[in-house]
Amino acid sequence: TKAQLKRVLREMTRQLQKTVIYVTHDQTDAMSLADQIALMKDGEIVQVETPRILYNQPSTMFGGWFLGNPGMNFLDHELRSTEDGQDLISPLFAAPVRVQAASQHKRVTVGIRPEHIRLQRGQTSTSVLGRIVRKAITVGGQYLMVIQLGEYQLKAKVDPYLGHQLENEVWVECPLERIVLFGADGKRVEATLSLR
């Protein structure tokens, strides 16, 4: 089977202690076999990283979209200039988010992976109320939900127990440490985010 072949290939590369270049369009193969991944788009390498860094900190929106099932949520926002930087005001967050970046941007795209969104039955100080638009059971029994927050819809993955319990409304938290900002060029914006 394919799983056995991957196991043998992994063992063989370790035993030989040689660099092996494995070319694939299958992201699961790449994520499970590689020590380093060179992500390519239109014949050019856009990022070279370990699988974990490539997945959690994509350098481009393409990387955020391509890796994952489904890929990242992408939500366009305008930034508001303040005396000490810029603020991101969004229905995704319970308070304005202070954005400290090396360069100023008028617009950014907020990226967050569906499994990094926290859904809860009760309110917390950092959660906002959302409405469940759709939910479906995925591989492994997880629930994939589409949540409406203001004018935005985002996909969230939750465990089977919580997914079964949630019906219409849900409290949503998008942890700042899981947010990736992208500029108008589709490249990651290096920024520090904090709630005001």
N, CA, C and O of each residue as an XYZ file, in Angstrom:
784
protein
N       0.839     -1.184      0.000
C       0.000      0.000      0.000
C       0.883      1.245      0.000
O       2.099      1.180      0.177
N       0.211      2.392     -0.208
C       0.949      3.655     -0.256
C       1.577      3.971      1.102
O       2.695      4.483      1.162
N       0.865      3.668      2.193
C       1.389      3.931      3.535
C       2.653      3.109      3.793
O       3.607      3.613      4.386
N       2.664      1.855      3.355
C       3.845      1.005      3.527
C       5.020      1.534      2.713
O       6.157      1.559      3.183
N       4.728      1.957      1.485
C       5.772      2.494      0.614
C       6.399      3.743      1.243
O       7.618      3.908      1.207
N       5.574      4.618      1.815
C       6.097      5.823      2.454
C       6.962      5.469      3.658
O       8.000      6.092      3.883
N       6.543      4.478      4.429
C       7.312      4.050      5.603
C       8.681      3.506      5.173
O       9.701      3.823      5.785
N       8.692      2.684      4.116
C       9.946      2.121      3.605
C      10.855      3.227      3.076
O      12.058      3.216      3.334
N      10.294      4.174      2.344
C      11.071      5.287      1.802
C      11.688      6.113      2.928
O      12.854      6.499      2.844
N      10.927      6.383      3.967
C      11.429      7.149      5.105
C      12.582      6.408      5.793
O      13.612      7.002      6.109
N      12.395      5.113      6.019
C      13.445      4.302      6.655
C      14.705      4.240      5.786
O      15.822      4.330      6.295
N      14.515      4.087      4.480
C      15.649      3.982      3.566
C      16.475      5.264      3.552
O      17.705      5.202      3.547
N      15.824      6.419      3.544
C      16.574      7.684      3.513
C      17.352      7.884      4.808
O      18.452      8.437      4.793
N      16.792      7.438      5.922
C      17.517      7.545      7.201
C      18.730      6.614      7.224
O      19.810      7.002      7.671
N      18.544      5.389      6.742
C      19.644      4.425      6.745
C      20.774      4.856      5.827
O      21.947      4.734      6.179
N      20.422      5.362      4.645
C      21.436      5.760      3.679
C      22.106      7.083      4.043
O      23.212      7.373      3.587
N      21.436      7.872      4.858
C      21.921      9.200      5.238
C      22.282     10.020      4.003
O      23.335     10.653      3.931
N      21.383      9.983      3.050
C      21.547     10.738      1.803
C      20.363     11.680      1.626
O      19.265     11.432      2.123
N      20.612     12.742      0.922
C      19.525     13.650      0.576
C      18.743     13.056     -0.583
O      19.315     12.698     -1.612
N      17.453     12.957     -0.409
C      16.573     12.435     -1.453
C      15.586     13.538     -1.816
O      14.953     14.126     -0.940
N      15.460     13.811     -3.098
C      14.483     14.791     -3.560
C      13.269     14.028     -4.066
O      13.357     13.223     -4.993
N      12.147     14.297     -3.441
C      10.892     13.612     -3.758
C       9.938     14.663     -4.293
O       9.593     15.596     -3.568
N       9.503     14.542     -5.528
C       8.622     15.522     -6.156
C       7.195     14.988     -6.120
O       6.923     13.877     -6.575
N       6.287     15.797     -5.572
C       4.898     15.365     -5.456
C       3.956     16.565     -5.462
O       4.334     17.672     -5.078
N       2.733     16.325     -5.902
C       1.664     17.315     -5.767
C       0.805     16.984     -4.555
O      -0.107     17.738     -4.213
N       1.091     15.859     -3.906
C       0.309     15.401     -2.768
C       0.872     16.016     -1.493
O       1.944     15.628     -1.029
N       0.143     16.975     -0.928
C       0.641     17.669      0.256
C       0.781     16.738      1.454
O       1.647     16.961      2.301
N      -0.048     15.701      1.547
C       0.058     14.756      2.658
C       1.381     14.005      2.581
O       2.055     13.828      3.595
N       1.759     13.559      1.373
C       3.058     12.908      1.196
C       4.190     13.850      1.605
O       5.089     13.469      2.354
N       4.134     15.066      1.109
C       5.198     16.033      1.394
C       5.308     16.302      2.890
O       6.410     16.312      3.439
N       4.178     16.519      3.552
C       4.194     16.852      4.978
C       4.663     15.673      5.836
O       5.297     15.873      6.872
N       4.354     14.455      5.410
C       4.704     13.293      6.233
C       6.101     12.751      5.948
O       6.695     12.117      6.819
N       6.640     12.983      4.756
C       7.940     12.416      4.390
C       9.119     13.377      4.561
O      10.238     12.945      4.833
N       8.874     14.650      4.405
C       9.986     15.598      4.248
C      10.543     16.126      5.562
O       9.828     16.300      6.549
N      11.858     16.375      5.533
C      12.507     17.159      6.588
C      12.429     18.638      6.213
O      12.294     19.508      7.074
N      12.517     18.899      4.912
C      12.404     20.244      4.348
C      11.509     20.147      3.120
O      11.565     19.172      2.370
N      10.679     21.176      2.925
C       9.813     21.219      1.748
C      10.129     22.486      0.968
O      10.221     23.574      1.536
N      10.294     22.330     -0.344
C      10.412     23.482     -1.237
C       9.058     23.621     -1.925
O       8.722     22.835     -2.811
N       8.289     24.617     -1.516
C       6.965     24.858     -2.096
C       7.132     25.682     -3.368
O       7.756     26.743     -3.360
N       6.561     25.171     -4.463
C       6.715     25.843     -5.751
C       5.376     26.335     -6.283
O       4.333     25.715     -6.077
N       5.440     27.470     -6.976
C       4.270     28.012     -7.675
C       4.759     28.549     -9.013
O       5.709     29.330     -9.069
N       4.113     28.131    -10.074
C       4.470     28.580    -11.426
C       5.957     28.380    -11.725
O       6.591     29.226    -12.355
N       6.504     27.254    -11.268
C       7.891     26.909    -11.568
C       8.931     27.600    -10.709
O      10.129     27.425    -10.933
N       8.493     28.390     -9.715
C       9.433     29.089     -8.840
C       9.235     28.633     -7.404
O       8.110     28.392     -6.965
N      10.340     28.517     -6.679
C      10.264     28.175     -5.261
C       9.834     29.413     -4.492
O      10.471     30.463     -4.581
N       8.737     29.283     -3.726
C       8.237     30.424     -2.959
C       8.612     30.347     -1.479
O       8.614     31.364     -0.785
N       8.932     29.130     -0.989
C       9.328     28.997      0.411
C       9.976     27.639      0.614
O       9.529     26.636      0.058
N      11.037     27.617      1.419
C      11.698     26.365      1.808
C      11.757     26.353      3.329
O      12.386     27.216      3.941
N      11.100     25.373      3.930
C      11.036     25.293      5.393
C      10.772     23.861      5.818
O      10.537     22.980      4.991
N      10.817     23.650      7.122
C      10.349     22.382      7.669
C       8.835     22.330      7.478
O       8.196     23.376      7.365
N       8.250     21.137      7.440
C       6.794     21.049      7.241
C       6.001     21.885      8.248
O       5.050     22.569      7.873
N       6.388     21.830      9.513
C       5.625     22.551     10.547
C       5.653     24.061     10.328
O       4.614     24.716     10.420
N       6.823     24.619     10.041
C       6.927     26.064      9.814
C       6.200     26.449      8.533
O       5.499     27.460      8.493
N       6.365     25.652      7.494
C       5.686     25.932      6.223
C       4.175     25.970      6.413
O       3.492     26.808      5.824
N       3.659     25.069      7.230
C       2.213     24.993      7.469
C       1.716     26.137      8.353
O       0.704     26.767      8.044
N       2.426     26.404      9.451
C       1.954     27.398     10.421
C       2.350     28.831     10.090
O       1.700     29.770     10.548
N       3.414     29.012      9.297
C       3.890     30.357      8.994
C       4.183     30.494      7.500
O       5.322     30.751      7.110
N       3.154     30.324      6.664
C       3.411     30.443      5.225
C       3.875     31.850      4.867
O       3.391     32.833      5.427
N       4.811     31.938      3.935
C       5.331     33.249      3.540
C       4.453     33.913      2.482
O       4.616     35.096      2.183
N       3.521     33.142      1.917
C       2.603     33.686      0.900
C       1.196     33.151      1.123
O       1.007     32.122      1.771
N       0.224     33.851      0.588
C      -1.157     33.368      0.648
C      -1.281     32.048     -0.103
O      -2.087     31.196      0.274
N      -0.496     31.868     -1.158
C      -0.526     30.605     -1.894
C      -0.192     29.439     -0.965
O      -0.867     28.410     -0.998
N       0.841     29.591     -0.140
C       1.216     28.540      0.808
C       0.114     28.270      1.815
O      -0.141     27.120      2.171
N      -0.537     29.323      2.271
C      -1.647     29.164      3.210
C      -2.829     28.446      2.592
O      -3.517     27.668      3.253
N      -3.058     28.715      1.321
C      -4.172     28.075      0.614
C      -3.837     26.639      0.216
O      -4.663     25.740      0.377
N      -2.631     26.421     -0.302
C      -2.272     25.127     -0.871
C      -2.168     24.034      0.184
O      -2.618     22.910     -0.034
N      -1.571     24.367      1.331
C      -1.397     23.368      2.386
C      -2.591     23.408      3.332
O      -3.001     24.474      3.791
N      -3.136     22.244      3.611
C      -4.281     22.146      4.505
C      -5.521     21.698      3.759
O      -5.655     21.901      2.552
N      -6.419     21.088      4.503
C      -7.663     20.606      3.902
C      -8.812     20.878      4.858
O      -9.081     20.071      5.748
N      -9.490     22.002      4.685
C      -9.257     23.050      3.691
C      -8.088     23.952      4.088
O      -7.554     23.857      5.193
N      -7.712     24.816      3.169
C      -6.620     25.755      3.425
C      -7.053     26.854      4.381
O      -8.142     26.807      4.952
N      -6.189     27.838      4.544
C      -6.442     28.962      5.444
C      -7.701     29.733      5.057
O      -8.102     29.767      3.894
N      -8.302     30.341      6.055
C      -9.315     31.367      5.821
C      -8.570     32.651      5.473
O      -7.557     32.965      6.097
N      -9.058     33.393      4.487
C      -8.468     34.681      4.113
C      -9.560     35.745      4.172
O     -10.583     35.629      3.498
N      -9.336     36.788      4.986
C     -10.339     37.816      5.219
C      -9.695     39.188      5.063
O      -8.784     39.538      5.813
N     -10.164     39.961      4.093
C      -9.583     41.277      3.803
C     -10.046     42.320      4.817
O     -11.220     42.373      5.184
N      -9.098     43.151      5.262
C      -9.380     44.195      6.244
C      -8.614     45.464      5.907
O      -7.554     45.421      5.281
N      -9.170     46.597      6.333
C      -8.450     47.865      6.283
C      -7.856     48.116      7.656
O      -8.438     47.743      8.675
N      -6.690     48.754      7.677
C      -6.058     49.127      8.938
C      -6.294     50.606      9.197
O      -6.295     51.419      8.272
N      -6.492     50.944     10.454
C      -6.719     52.333     10.852
C      -5.450     52.854     11.528
O      -4.938     52.238     12.463
N      -4.947     53.995     11.048
C      -3.745     54.591     11.642
C      -4.068     55.173     13.010
O      -5.122     55.780     13.200
N      -3.163     54.989     13.957
C      -3.294     55.541     15.303
C      -1.996     56.257     15.649
O      -1.047     56.247     14.864
N      -1.955     56.878     16.829
C      -0.752     57.599     17.248
C       0.446     56.675     17.423
O       1.590     57.081     17.215
N       0.177     55.428     17.808
C       1.286     54.511     18.090
C       1.327     53.313     17.152
O       1.815     52.247     17.528
N       0.822     53.478     15.942
C       0.874     52.376     14.971
C      -0.406     52.268     14.161
O      -0.894     53.253     13.606
N      -0.940     51.057     14.101
C      -2.165     50.814     13.342
C      -3.060     49.856     14.107
O      -2.588     49.018     14.875
N      -4.372     49.997     13.882
C      -5.349     49.113     14.500
C      -6.102     48.327     13.445
O      -6.402     48.830     12.362
N      -6.396     47.095     13.782
C      -7.246     46.219     12.974
C      -8.553     46.071     13.743
O      -8.585     45.480     14.822
N      -9.621     46.609     13.183
C     -10.928     46.505     13.820
C     -11.745     45.534     12.984
O     -11.948     45.736     11.787
N     -12.214     44.465     13.647
C     -12.825     43.376     12.905
C     -13.837     42.635     13.776
O     -13.658     42.542     14.990
N     -14.905     42.105     13.160
C     -15.833     41.265     13.920
C     -15.207     39.948     14.370
O     -15.831     39.193     15.116
N     -13.967     39.660     13.921
C     -13.267     38.451     14.354
C     -12.743     38.563     15.782
O     -12.460     37.549     16.421
N     -12.611     39.794     16.287
C     -11.963     40.019     17.570
C     -12.860     40.823     18.499
O     -13.641     41.664     18.056
N     -12.736     40.549     19.808
C     -13.573     41.204     20.809
C     -13.162     42.660     21.046
O     -13.942     43.429     21.608
N     -11.977     43.045     20.637
C     -11.471     44.404     20.817
C     -10.578     44.739     19.629
O     -10.157     43.839     18.903
N     -10.279     46.038     19.415
C      -9.329     46.382     18.349
C      -7.988     45.685     18.569
O      -7.548     45.500     19.703
N      -7.354     45.307     17.475
C      -6.059     44.642     17.528
C      -4.988     45.631     17.095
O      -5.058     46.205     16.008
N      -4.000     45.824     17.955
C      -2.884     46.714     17.627
C      -1.918     45.951     16.727
O      -1.508     44.838     17.055
N      -1.557     46.543     15.600
C      -0.645     45.924     14.640
C       0.646     46.733     14.621
O       0.656     47.906     14.246
N       1.730     46.089     15.031
C       3.045     46.725     14.974
C       3.855     46.011     13.913
O       4.226     44.848     14.074
N       4.128     46.721     12.819
C       4.862     46.137     11.696
C       5.965     47.098     11.274
O       5.923     48.292     11.572
N       6.950     46.549     10.575
C       8.083     47.355     10.112
C       7.630     48.413      9.112
O       8.190     49.509      9.072
N       6.618     48.093      8.303
C       6.113     49.056      7.326
C       4.601     49.149      7.449
O       3.939     48.198      7.864
N       4.066     50.302      7.085
C       2.621     50.554      7.183
C       1.903     49.960      5.976
O       2.418     49.973      4.858
N       0.729     49.450      6.221
C      -0.120     48.906      5.162
C      -1.512     49.490      5.327
O      -1.996     49.649      6.448
N      -2.162     49.811      4.203
C      -3.538     50.302      4.287
C      -4.518     49.149      4.407
O      -5.516     49.228      5.124
N      -4.211     48.073      3.689
C      -5.073     46.897      3.718
C      -4.219     45.659      3.983
O      -3.069     45.570      3.552
N      -4.803     44.720      4.692
C      -4.149     43.436      4.924
C      -5.190     42.334      4.765
O      -6.396     42.575      4.827
N      -4.697     41.138      4.562
C      -5.551     39.961      4.571
C      -5.186     39.163      5.808
O      -4.028     38.801      6.015
N      -6.202     38.893      6.634
C      -6.013     38.089      7.840
C      -6.118     36.622      7.440
O      -7.099     36.213      6.820
N      -5.112     35.837      7.792
C      -5.130     34.399      7.515
C      -5.151     33.607      8.815
O      -4.387     33.892      9.737
N      -6.028     32.611      8.881
C      -6.051     31.707     10.033
C      -6.551     30.346      9.566
O      -7.490     30.257      8.775
N      -5.925     29.300     10.055
C      -6.305     27.941      9.673
C      -7.574     27.513     10.413
O      -7.782     27.891     11.565
N      -8.425     26.719      9.744
C      -9.697     26.300     10.363
C      -9.516     25.604     11.712
O     -10.330     25.797     12.615
N      -8.472     24.805     11.861
C      -8.286     24.085     13.120
C      -7.714     24.956     14.230
O      -7.664     24.526     15.382
N      -7.280     26.178     13.903
C      -6.752     27.082     14.916
C      -7.831     27.974     15.523
O      -7.584     28.662     16.513
N      -9.010     27.966     14.942
C     -10.132     28.743     15.472
C     -10.745     27.964     16.640
O     -11.000     26.765     16.533
N     -10.973     28.653     17.738
C     -11.562     28.011     18.919
C     -13.047     28.325     18.979
O     -13.447     29.489     18.990
N     -13.856     27.282     19.017
C     -15.307     27.436     19.154
C     -15.702     26.966     20.547
O     -15.197     25.962     21.048
N     -16.624     27.718     21.168
C     -17.053     27.401     22.526
C     -18.545     27.642     22.668
O     -19.132     28.427     21.924
N     -19.149     26.965     23.623
C     -20.571     27.158     23.883
C     -20.819     28.394     24.726
O     -21.903     28.974     24.676
N     -19.810     28.806     25.510
C     -19.970     29.964     26.383
C     -19.005     31.078     26.033
O     -17.971     30.855     25.404
N     -19.362     32.283     26.452
C     -18.565     33.468     26.163
C     -17.317     33.537     27.037
O     -17.339     33.150     28.205
N     -16.222     34.041     26.448
C     -15.009     34.365     27.197
C     -14.667     35.825     26.897
O     -15.317     36.463     26.070
N     -13.655     36.341     27.565
C     -13.300     37.760     27.377
C     -12.751     38.048     25.987
O     -12.739     39.203     25.562
N     -12.298     37.022     25.270
C     -11.700     37.243     23.945
C     -12.524     36.644     22.808
O     -12.062     36.596     21.668
N     -13.752     36.184     23.112
C     -14.562     35.559     22.059
C     -15.647     36.505     21.561
O     -16.033     37.456     22.241
N     -16.126     36.216     20.354
C     -17.219     36.978     19.748
C     -18.310     35.994     19.323
O     -18.041     34.822     19.057
N     -19.534     36.490     19.266
C     -20.656     35.627     18.936
C     -20.784     35.473     17.424
O     -20.801     36.458     16.687
N     -20.873     34.230     16.976
C     -21.040     33.927     15.562
C     -22.240     33.032     15.338
O     -22.794     32.459     16.277
N     -22.631     32.921     14.084
C     -23.765     32.083     13.705
C     -23.274     30.959     12.811
O     -22.524     31.196     11.864
N     -23.696     29.733     13.108
C     -23.315     28.576     12.294
C     -24.174     28.563     11.038
O     -25.400     28.483     11.114
N     -23.521     28.643      9.887
C     -24.212     28.643      8.595
C     -24.360     27.216      8.084
O     -25.380     26.848      7.502
N     -23.316     26.419      8.317
C     -23.303     25.048      7.774
C     -22.320     24.215      8.577
O     -21.310     24.729      9.059
N     -22.613     22.926      8.722
C     -21.644     22.034      9.347
C     -21.710     20.668      8.688
O     -22.770     20.210      8.260
N     -20.549     20.029      8.617
C     -20.444     18.720      7.974
C     -19.399     17.901      8.716
O     -18.464     18.454      9.295
N     -19.559     16.591      8.698
C     -18.584     15.700      9.318
C     -17.510     15.382      8.289
O     -17.807     15.064      7.138
N     -16.242     15.474      8.727
C     -15.114     15.215      7.828
C     -14.437     13.910      8.215
O     -14.900     13.201      9.109
N     -13.342     13.599      7.540
C     -12.560     12.410      7.843
C     -12.119     12.449      9.302
O     -11.678     13.489      9.793
N     -12.235     11.346      9.977
C     -11.841     11.283     11.382
C     -12.932     11.750     12.334
O     -12.710     11.826     13.542
N     -14.106     12.061     11.800
C     -15.233     12.453     12.646
C     -15.242     13.902     13.067
O     -16.171     14.331     13.752
N     -14.223     14.685     12.677
C     -14.234     16.109     13.001
C     -15.375     16.796     12.264
O     -15.857     16.315     11.239
N     -15.792     17.926     12.808
C     -16.796     18.740     12.139
C     -16.112     19.922     11.468
O     -15.246     20.569     12.057
N     -16.507     20.195     10.236
C     -16.092     21.405      9.540
C     -17.307     22.316      9.527
O     -18.362     21.952      9.007
N     -17.153     23.498     10.100
C     -18.266     24.433     10.204
C     -17.956     25.711      9.451
O     -16.807     26.149      9.379
N     -18.998     26.297      8.895
C     -18.900     27.626      8.309
C     -19.614     28.562      9.273
O     -20.795     28.385      9.572
N     -18.885     29.556      9.751
C     -19.378     30.481     10.771
C     -19.488     31.876     10.172
O     -18.573     32.339      9.490
N     -20.612     32.547     10.428
C     -20.802     33.936      9.999
C     -20.428     34.851     11.147
O     -20.990     34.751     12.237
N     -19.469     35.752     10.901
C     -19.071     36.782     11.858
C     -19.151     38.117     11.141
O     -18.275     38.433     10.337
N     -20.176     38.904     11.410
C     -20.361     40.146     10.677
C     -20.496     39.852      9.201
O     -21.309     39.018      8.803
N     -19.701     40.532      8.379
C     -19.767     40.299      6.925
C     -18.884     39.149      6.470
O     -18.853     38.825      5.283
N     -18.167     38.531      7.396
C     -17.221     37.472      7.048
C     -17.773     36.081      7.330
O     -18.530     35.873      8.278
N     -17.374     35.133      6.481
C     -17.611     33.720      6.751
C     -16.258     33.048      6.887
O     -15.353     33.297      6.090
N     -16.116     32.188      7.904
C     -14.869     31.463      8.036
C     -15.150     30.005      8.376
O     -16.151     29.659      9.003
N     -14.209     29.166      7.928
C     -14.312     27.727      8.170
C     -13.571     27.410      9.462
O     -12.490     27.940      9.720
N     -14.170     26.532     10.274
C     -13.551     26.110     11.527
C     -13.712     24.606     11.671
O     -14.743     24.043     11.303
N     -12.677     23.956     12.213
C     -12.729     22.512     12.488
C     -12.812     22.303     13.988
O     -12.090     22.939     14.755
N     -13.709     21.394     14.407
C     -13.826     21.086     15.833
C     -13.962     19.584     16.029
O     -14.280     18.844     15.098
N     -13.714     19.151     17.259
C     -13.797     17.731     17.572
C     -15.249     17.245     17.483
O     -16.177     18.049     17.565
N     -15.445     15.939     17.317
C     -16.793     15.396     17.121
C     -17.765     15.712     18.254
O     -18.938     15.982     17.999
N     -17.293     15.684     19.507
C     -18.191     15.917     20.639
C     -18.762     17.329     20.603
O     -19.978     17.510     20.676
N     -17.893     18.327     20.492
C     -18.349     19.720     20.456
C     -19.122     19.994     19.178
O     -20.150     20.671     19.206
N     -18.639     19.475     18.062
C     -19.317     19.696     16.785
C     -20.756     19.216     16.791
O     -21.632     19.858     16.212
N     -21.001     18.094     17.439
C     -22.357     17.550     17.528
C     -23.251     18.445     18.388
O     -24.438     18.593     18.098
N     -22.686     19.047     19.450
C     -23.469     19.864     20.375
C     -23.852     21.225     19.805
O     -24.925     21.747     20.106
N     -22.985     21.795     18.990
C     -23.227     23.153     18.495
C     -24.327     23.161     17.448
O     -24.348     22.327     16.542
N     -25.246     24.121     17.584
C     -26.381     24.168     16.656
C     -26.447     25.466     15.854
O     -26.165     25.464     14.656
N     -26.816     26.571     16.499
C     -27.054     27.815     15.765
C     -26.019     28.891     16.044
O     -25.410     29.434     15.121
N     -25.822     29.196     17.320
C     -24.876     30.238     17.693
C     -23.676     29.616     18.388
O     -23.780     28.558     19.010
N     -22.536     30.285     18.274
C     -21.307     29.769     18.871
C     -20.397     30.949     19.197
O     -20.389     31.955     18.489
N     -19.638     30.812     20.271
C     -18.649     31.825     20.623
C     -17.331     31.454     19.951
O     -16.863     30.320     20.046
N     -16.750     32.428     19.276
C     -15.600     32.194     18.404
C     -14.400     33.000     18.892
O     -14.515     34.183     19.210
N     -13.243     32.330     18.944
C     -12.005     33.033     19.266
C     -10.972     32.726     18.194
O     -10.723     31.565     17.867
N     -10.378     33.776     17.653
C      -9.279     33.647     16.690
C      -8.008     34.079     17.423
O      -7.706     35.271     17.486
N      -7.255     33.111     17.981
C      -6.074     33.467     18.785
C      -5.058     34.280     17.983
O      -4.690     33.908     16.869
N      -4.618     35.376     18.554
C      -3.696     36.273     17.840
C      -2.405     35.577     17.445
O      -1.825     35.893     16.406
N      -1.943     34.626     18.268
C      -0.688     33.940     17.938
C      -0.839     33.019     16.732
O       0.160     32.545     16.189
N      -2.067     32.761     16.308
C      -2.325     31.913     15.136
C      -2.653     32.717     13.883
O      -2.841     32.144     12.810
N      -2.722     34.032     14.011
C      -3.053     34.901     12.879
C      -1.801     35.184     12.050
O      -0.731     35.462     12.590
N      -1.957     35.108     10.731
C      -0.900     35.510      9.804
C      -1.469     36.635      8.947
O      -2.550     36.495      8.375
N      -0.753     37.741      8.857
C      -1.188     38.860      8.015
C      -0.446     38.818      6.686
O       0.748     38.524      6.630
N      -1.183     39.119      5.615
C      -0.594     39.186      4.277
C      -0.870     40.571      3.701
O      -1.933     41.152      3.924
N       0.108     41.091      2.955
C      -0.046     42.383      2.303
C      -0.755     42.251      0.969
O      -1.159     41.157      0.574
N      -0.902     43.366      0.281
C      -1.595     43.397     -1.012
C      -0.886     42.537     -2.055
O      -1.510     42.082     -3.014
N       0.423     42.313     -1.870
C       1.192     41.485     -2.809
C       1.064     39.985     -2.510
O       1.663     39.164     -3.204
N       0.289     39.628     -1.482
C       0.103     38.217     -1.129
C       1.209     37.645     -0.272
O       1.210     36.449      0.020
N       2.168     38.494      0.146
C       3.276     38.022      0.986
C       3.010     38.345      2.453
O       2.354     39.331      2.788
N       3.549     37.470      3.324
C       3.343     37.645      4.758
C       3.924     38.965      5.236
O       5.011     39.372      4.825
N       3.176     39.622      6.111
C       3.616     40.851      6.767
C       4.118     40.456      8.146
O       3.363     39.908      8.949
N       5.383     40.731      8.423
C       5.932     40.449      9.755
C       5.373     41.493     10.709
O       5.672     42.680     10.583
N       4.564     41.053     11.656
C       3.889     41.984     12.553
C       3.667     41.346     13.915
O       3.584     40.125     14.046
N       3.575     42.202     14.919
C       3.204     41.773     16.268
C       1.780     42.261     16.516
O       1.465     43.430     16.295
N       0.928     41.356     16.977
C      -0.479     41.684     17.209
C      -0.785     41.616     18.698
O      -0.315     40.716     19.395
N      -1.580     42.575     19.186
C      -2.008     42.531     20.583
C      -3.355     43.221     20.707
O      -3.639     44.188     20.001
N      -4.191     42.706     21.626
C      -5.503     43.323     21.862
C      -5.322     44.608     22.646
O      -4.508     44.670     23.567
N      -6.072     45.625     22.288
C      -6.013     46.899     23.026
C      -6.875     46.804     24.260
O      -6.968     47.765     25.024
